[in-house]
Amino acid sequence: MLCLAGLAACSGASSGHGAYGAGDPSLAAANPGGGPIVPFLTNGDAVLQALDAIAARSGRPLRVTSISADRMNGLMVNVQQPAHHINVDRYVVTADGTLDGPAPVKLMSLDGGPITAAKVDARAFDPKTVGFTNLTRTVREAIAKSGYSDARVTEWDIEGIAPDDRRFVYLESARARPAAEVNARLQIVGMHY
């Protein structure tokens, strides 16, 4: 088993600003720091466009060990280096379109053995196999199923595409923090309260 721990700060040069659109305040939570609403929380096309920008910088094929978005940082992607499969780097795309990375990710073994390229290979997946085109619909459905009309997405996290991998969309309302468990096609398979 393999555990990935991202570094708190991202390194690397910024690529400027992209056109990922604005976040939807009827679906996504506001940025508590007062910045723009993160479009990656609810717009799957923005996620796919950002993945293309990351692949242009990291190299191809783009294989990731995790991908997530939150209302403060934007889109965070841990990418397996194409030329050195044992290495994983973090890329962050902020709400304003700034691309930061690569920043090295420290890998830890949970089974006591050494980290190997084979272990990272087993964990990595093509992020385009995730149903990001369904993201807006899934968020709307999660809000409706939560029973809280004021719920908004604060973050989502995809740790893989295998059946037992973690995949959640997290909501927040004035009275609750429900979460939708999703499959790799971003279809809701359960709600947690």
N, C-alpha and C positions, 0 to 999 in steps of 0.2 A: 504494500500500500504506500502511497505517496502523498505528502502534504506540501502545499505550496504556500509560502508566506511572502506577500508583497512588501516592498519597502515603503515606508511612509512618504518619502519624497520621490518625485519622478525626476529623472535627469534627461538630458538630451535637448536638442534645440527645438524650438517651436516652429511649426510649419506655417503659421499664419492663421487666418480665419476661413472657415468653410461655410457653405450655405446649407446648413442642416435644418433650417427652419426654426420656428419658435415653439416652445412647449405649450401644450394645451392646458389652460388653468381649470377646465372642467373635468380633466382626467388626472393631471399630475399635480403633486404638492408643490407649493412655493419653495423656493430656495431660502432656507432660514437666514442665510447671509445677505439676503436682499438682491442677489444676482438674478439673472434670467432663469426662467423655468427650463429645465433640461429637456430638450426634445427627444432624447433617447429613451426616456421613461415610457413613452407611449407611441412613438413613431418608428415602426419597423423599417421603413424606407431610409430614414436617417441613420439607423443602426447599420444597414447594409452599405450605405454610402461611406460611413466612417470605417467599416471593415476594409473597404477597397483602399482607402487612404492609408490605413495601417499596413496592409499588404504591400503597398507601393514602397513603404519605408522598410519594413521588416524582411521582405523577400517572400517568394512563393515556393511551395504551396503554403497558404496560411492555415496553420493548425494551432489551436488554442487549448489551454488546459482549464480555463474558466473565462467567463464573460459576465459582466454585471453593469448596472447603471444605478446611480443614486442621485438625489436631488441637490447634493452639494458638489460632487466631483465630476459628474458626467458619466461617460462610458469608460469602463476600465476593462482591459483585455490582457490576459496573460498568454503570451505567444511563444510557442516552441520555435527556436531558431532553426530555419531550414537546413543550414549547413552544419550545425552542431546540435543534434537532437537532445543532448543532455541539458542544454541551456534553455532557460525560459526567461523572457523579458516582459515587463509590464509597459503597456501603452495606455495613455489616458487622452480622451478627446473631451474637452470641456464644452459647456453649453454654448460658448461663443465660437466654437470650432477649432480652437487651438489644439494641436496634436503634440503631446509630450511623450518622450520615450525614444529609444528603449532605456529602461531602468532594470537592472538585474533583479530577479526574484530568487530569494534564498529557498532552496528545496530541502525538505526534511523527510526522512523515511519514517513511516509509522510502523514498519515491521522489523526494525532493527538492522536491516541490511543496508548496503550502500545504494546510493542513487545511481541508476544506470540509464542509458539512453533507451533501453527496452522498456523500463518502467515509465519514463516520460512518454514514449510512443504509445503505450497502452492507455494512458490517461488523455492524450491529445485527441482532438476531433476537429472536423471542418465546421466552422461556425455557420456556414451557409446552409448546413443541413437542419439548423434550427428554424422553425417556422416564424421568422420575424415579420413576414407579411401579415401574420395574424395578430400582431401585438396590440394594435388599437382595439380590435374586436374583443380580444381577451381581457384587456383592461376594463372595457365597458361592462363585460359580463361579470368580471370579478367585483366591480363596484355594485352591480345589481344584486349579485348573489350574497354579498356581505350583509345586506339589509341596512346599510348606512348610506343614505343618499349623499352625505357630505364627505364620504371616503374619497381619498385621492391616492395615487401611487406615490410611494416615497422611494422605493427601490425594487429592483428585481435581480435575481442571481441564478446563473446557469453553470453548474459545476460539471456538466457532461451530458451525453445523450444516451447513455446506457440506462436500462430500466431502473436501476437502483441509485442513480445519481440524483443529487439535489437540484431541484428547479422550482423556484418560488417567485411570486409577485407579491410584494408587501404593500399593504394599504395602511392609511391612518385616517381616522375620523376624530371628531371631538370626544367620542366616548369609547373607542375601541381601536385595536390594531390587528384587523384580520389579515390573513395571508391566503393566497390561492396557490395550491400546488399544481404545477403544469407538467405536461409531457413535452417531448422534444418538438412537437408541432405547435406548442403553446396553446394546447387545449387544456382547460381546467379539469383536473382529475379529483380534486378535493379542496374543501375550504377548511381553514384552521382559525380558531378564535382564541 
